[in-house]
Amino acid sequence: MAGNDSSLPKLIQQMLEPDFYPHAKFDRRAFRRAAIDQSAAVALDLEIVHCLAPRQIIQQRLAARHGDISDATLDLIDRQEREFEPFDATEQRLLATIDTSQPFDPANWKNRWNHDADRA
């Protein structure tokens, strides 16, 4: 799901479902602000999850992909990194950063989860 204003009302409805975790790229403050505002309007708690991995691991993962639906390429990753707008103070209060450098392990995922606001 791309982060854009036209997708937000549907996203908010989906977010009201139990255990819904959207897959979205909200690299622009305007998109994030709209999600924050719409979530607040319906009294929905919102958390921003920022996933990070070293560039070498991202390159390895991209090289290993074959036949999936993703359009991710190293050029796309480069562009996303250049265009990403850093989190502002409001967003940082909602921010959790997760280290995705290791394969996903459901039994151990919380150990790699860093609630940035808890450090402030």
VENZI-V663851 format. One record per helix or strand of 3 or more residues. SS is the DSSP state (alpha for helix, beta for strand). FROM is the first residue (numbers start at 1). TO is the last residue. If there is no record, write none. Layout:
BEGIN
{{SS,FROM,TO} {SS,FROM,TO}}
END
This chain:
BEGIN
{{alpha,5,15} {alpha,29,41} {beta,48,52} {alpha,55,64} {alpha,74,83} {alpha,89,93} {beta,95,99} {alpha,109,112} {beta,113,115} {alpha,116,119}}
END
